[in-house]
Amino acid sequence: MPLAVSRHHRPFTLVRIFLRLWVVVTIPLGVLWWFDGLNPVHGIINDMARDTYIALYRGTFHLVQEDLETRPVEQWPQHIVDLAPHFGYRLVLEKLESDSFSALEKSSLRSGEFLFRGGEPAVLVRRVAQSRFVLQMFLGETQDEIEERRRRGTMYLLQQQLKLHPPQQWAAVIAAYQPHFGFAIDVLDIDSDRLSLSRDQKAQLRRNRIYTYRPEQLAEVSYILLDDRRHVIRAETRSGGTSDLLLLVIAFSTLCGALALGIYIWLRPLWRDLKHMDTVAAEFGEGYFDARAALKNSSVVAGLGQSFNSMAASIQQLIDGQKELINAVSHDLRTPMSRLRFALEMLETENDTEDRDRYIHNIQHSVASLEELINELLVHARFERTPSARTFNNYAVYSFLTDEVALFVDNPRGIEVVWIPPGPVADLQCVFDRGALARALANLLENALRYADHRIEVSFTVTDGWCRVMVDDDGCGVAAADRERIFKPFTRLDDNAEGAGHGLGLAIVGQIAKWHKGRTYVVDAPAGGARFVFEWPADL
């Protein structure tokens, strides 16, 4: 029984997986949301908008430039103001050396290139000829301009209502309308301290009759100058502030949580199967070699589980084979070792020359038997390894078999060994390991020489996509119950057979067949003995 190894795993619950997924999803999306400069999508959209606007307004910039070049430079600012009402967007003429442009932007403008600034609104800028001015074209409205346009109608109606009353009653009129509005409104004198406008802002209000600005991040104040040009309607709105921001954060977190939940639902079966694989692998590593992965065919890691099971089965088979081999080796070593020990003990006390020679002969025989066993074990171990593709090549199989069989024609028992070619056909090319197949054929012929009575026949066929080498003898054959067992290491059906070995010859043949992705088996020979078949795929 293998010893259990204590294993301390750090807790890794499904809740922690979900929380990690939520963090992993939320942080990148939050960064891309709050920091536009880090969002590659915004960059792509900005480049596309730049190319589109330049293509649309290149001609417009050229016409404005030609128009300006017909006038003195000192008239350009006023002429742009006169042109602006004819455009659907604002035109602004500004000096190139203005602080509103960076050094890099100034360099680009001096070279005659367009400058595009995304945002609300987008702005397209270009230098006017070689002058010190640049023309700015605003391709939309600012948020303040949008809000100002939306309030013009409201402010106009309020002004019309105030015209029906003397100025002394305007405060009361505004107070009466206040409950119907969702923002604060009042009437102020333009010079009142409550107006909170600078001199420049008041000048802009007198010029445009309406002015909007943001004194705080969450507040917006709009002013409209009444017809008497002394009084101003003031409207102040505030956004939801912290509560709206909190709702936005909650909505964003919920969206990220839903995305993380979807990923979690998809990953949970994968995590479960990986944990199962981890447990099975740990059990296998602790010595429970019958541990196998049990995964559904629909699992993402089903292929991994099948590969693990195949590997585990191969390792278990290898370990079982090694155990069986060790037991068999220990048994086969016992006999020659016992003979060696007995002969050495007798040599110490024996003085007769003839007896000493006999004991020395027995020692030499035992050493040779041990040497043969060791060599066979080394060969068997060699063919248990995975073969190298470099050892397989195309060979003329008929010529190869003719040469190998000829080595056994002259044998001590005088058995007739015959190679029967398949007819007067051209030599067939097959893929095989020449050295390994030679060893397999030699082992099959040596086995046949031990049991044949008079004749051994070697033949070769290619049928159904399989190459087959067949070795037939006219001996006693192999019983059906022993036909699989004889290919296991150290299996000997008859220890009294002439030249009986250690039972590794046919096991080596079986290993060589596996090298060739084939197999070896035994059936009845037409001559009445046994037919050993060595076959491998022709498309190896």
Secondary structure by P-SEA (a helix, b strand, c coil): ccbbbbbbbccccaaaaaaaaaaaaaaaaaaaaacccccaaaaaaaaaaaaaaaaacaaaaaaaaaaaaaccccaaaaaaaaacccccbbbbbbbcccccccaaaaaaaaabbbbbbbccbbbbbbccccccbbbbbbccccaaaaaaaaaaaaaaaaaaaaaaccccaaaaaaaaacccccccccccccccccccccaaaaaaaaaccbbbbbccccbbbbbbbcccccbbbbbbbbcccaaaaaaaaaaaaaaaaaaaaaaaaaaaaaaaaaaaaaaaaaaaaaccccbbbbbcccccaaaaaaaaaaaaaaaaaaaaaaaaaaaaaaaaaaaaaaaaaaaaaaaaccccaaaaaaaaaaaaaaaaaaaaaaaaaaaaaaaacccccccccccaaaaaaaaaaaaacccccccbbbbbccccccbbbbbccaaaaaaaaaaaaaaaaaccccbbbbbccccccbbbbbbbbccccccccccccccccccccccccccccccaaaaaaaaaaaaaccccccccccccbbbbbbbbbccc
